[in-house]
Amino acid sequence: MAIAALLHIGFDSKLDSKEALVKIVLNRYYIFVSEEESKLEQTTWLLERLGHLLRAEMRQGAQRHELKLVQLEALYYLSRANRYSLTTLTVADALALTKGTTSQTLKALVEKGFVERRSDKDDGRVVHHDLTPAGQRVVAECYPVSALENLCQNHRGEDMNHLNKILTELLRSLQVEQGRVAFGVCNGCKYFGETAGGAVCGVTKEPLSKSDSLKICREFALPTEA
C-alpha cells in the first residue's frame, strides 16, 4: 500500500517525516495521538486529519469568493498548469473528476469571469482554459493555505525539502495504484531537455520558457520510467 511504502522512506535523516507530520497537526490543531498506535495507524490518522482540516480552510476561502470548493481547486490547478495541460480532460484527470462535472465547473468559472476559453491555434476543436486577472487574484488570496505557509516559514529549507520528498513518494505510489495520470513539474520530467538555445520539450519539440519549465504538465514522466 502507498501509505505503508511511505513509512520505509528516509527515516534516518535529520527530520523524521512522520514526526514532522505529527508536529504540524499537534502544534496547530492539538490532536492527541497515542504512543501505542503503530506508525502506520499514526500516519494514516494524521494524513486523514490534515486532508480534512486543510480542505476546511480552503472551503472558507472559496466561500469568501462565492465559489464551490471544486471551483477553487480548478482555479488553482489552472494557475499551476502549463500550456499543454489546460483542456477539460486534463483538468478532470488532475482533480479526479468526471468530464461532465469538470465541464460544468469550468463553465461556471467562465460565467463568473475567472476563466476564459481559448481555441487551440493548431486544432480549433481543442479548447484551453486560461485564468483571467480576476481568477489570478482569487488564487493569490486563497493560496498557499496559511497553515502550510507558516510551516515553511518556521522550518529550515532542508527539512521542507525532505518532507516534500516523502509526500511526493506517497503521491506517486497512490497515482500508480489507482492508475492515475502522474502530472508533475516540467523540469523534472524525462522529456525535459536543455540545448544551447534554451529548454525544449522532448514530446512536442517546442521551446520552453523558464515559466513553462516550472509548471505542471500532464505528459510528465519520471526520468526512471521506460
N, C-alpha and C positions, 0 to 999 in steps of 0.2 A: 504494500500500500504506500501511497505517496507520503503520508504523514510519518509512517514508520521509517521510510527511507530518509526523511529529514533528520531523524534522530541520530543517524550514523555519520553525519557530515560535520567535520571540522570542530568538534568539541574540545580539541586540545589547544585552541587559540586563546589569546588573552581574554577575549569576551566569549563566554558560553552563550550561544544564541538562544538556547532555551531560557537561560536566566535573564537575558535581555528582554525577551517577550514577557517574562514574569514581571520584571521591574516596570515595563511600560504600563501594564494593567494595574499592578498593585499601587504604583505611585499616583496614578491618575484616578483610578476607579475603586481602589480599596477592596479588591476582591480577594477572599481568602482561599488559598489552595493548600490542602492538607499535605504534609510531608509524606504520608503513607501512600499517596497516589503514585502510580507509575509515571515514568517520563512520558509515555505515550498518552496516558489519560490527561496529564497536565497540559501537554502541548495541544491536544485536541480541544480541551476546555478553553484554553487561552485564545486559540485561533478563532474558535466559535464566538467567544465573547467579544474579541476585538472586531470581528466582522460586523456583529450586531451594533456595537457602540459607534464604530466609525460610520456605518450606514445611517444610524440615527442622526449623527451630526451633519452628514451630507444631506439628509432629508430636510433638516431645518434650513440649510442653505437653499435648497430647491424651493421650499415654501416661501422664502423671502422674495423670490422672483416669480412666484405663482407658477411653478413648474412641478411636474411629477419627478420622482427620483430618477426614473429611467430616462427622462428627457435631459436631466442634468448630466447623467452618465454618458449619454450620447454626445453632448456638447464637449465634455472632457475628452472623450475619445477622439473626436474630430480635431481638437486642438493639438493632439499628440501625433496624429497620423500623417504619413507623407502623401504625396500626390497620387500614388498608386493604390491607396487604401481608403478612399472616400466614397465608395459606392454603397448602395443599400445593403448589398450582400456582405461586404466586408464589415460594415457596422454590425450587422446581425451576427456574424461569426465572432467578432470581438466581444460583444455583450452577451453571447449565448442566447439570442432571441430568435423567434421565428421571423421569416422575411415579412410576413403580414404585420406583425407588431412593430417591426422596425420601420416599415413604410409609414405607418400611422404616426409613429413617434417623430420621424423626420418631417412629415407633412405638417404636424403641429408646430414644430420649431420654425419652419419656413413661414407659417402664418403669423407667428409671434415676432418675426423679424430677426431671429437669432441665427438663422441658416439661410443660405441662398443656393439654388440649384445651378449647375453649370454643365453643359453638354461637353463630352469629350471631343477634343479637336480632331482626332483621327477616326472616331466612331461615334456618330451622332446618337446612336441608340444607347450609349453608356452615359449615365448621369452621375456627376460628382457633387458632393455637398461640402460647401465651404462655410466657415464661420463668418458672420458679419461683425463689424466692430462692436455691436451690442452683444453678440454672443461671446466675443472675446472678453468683454468686461464682466459678464456673468461668471465665466470660468476663473478669471483673475480674482474675483471676490469670494469664490467658494473653494478654491484650491490654492495651496495644499490645505488639508484638514488641520486645524490648529494643533491637535494632539501630536500629529506627525511633525509639524513644523517645530514645535517645542522640543521634540525628541532629537531632531537633527541639530538644534542649537545647543543642546545640553550634553552631547556626546561627541567624542573625537571622531575625526573622519575615518580612521581605520576601523573603529568599532562599527560605524554605519556601513562601511564597505563590506564588512564581514556579515552583518545582519542581512544586507541586500543579497549577498551571495547565497545565503541559506534559503531565503524566501524565493529567490529565482529557481533554485534547485527544486523546491516544493512545487512551484508553479509549473515548471517543465514536466515534472512527474505526473501531475494532475492532467495536464494537457495530453500527454501520451496515453494515460489510462483511459481518458474519455474520448480520445480520437479528435481532439480539438485542433484547429489551426494554431500554429505556435505563436505568431506575432512576435516581434522583438525589435530592438533598436537597430537601425540600418547599419551603422558602422561595426556592429558585432556579428554581422551575417557572413556566411561563407562566400556569398556572391559579391560582397563589397570589395571593390578594387581601387587601387591608387596608381595613377600614372603621372607622368611629368606635367600633364595638363590639368591634373586635379582628380578628384574621386569620380568613380564611374560604377554603375550598376551592372553586374555580370548577367542579369536576366534580360533587362531591356536595352543594354548597351548605351544608355543615356548618361550624360554627365550628372553629377550630384553636387549640389551646393553644400556648404557647411551645415546649413539649416536642415536640408534633406537628410544628411547623414546622422542627425541626432533625433530623427523622428521614427515612429513605429511603422513597420511595414508588414503587410500580410504575407509577402513572399519570403519572409525571414526564414533562414535555415541555419542551425548551429554549424560551426566550422567542422565539427567532427562527423556530421551526418553525411551519408553517402550521396 
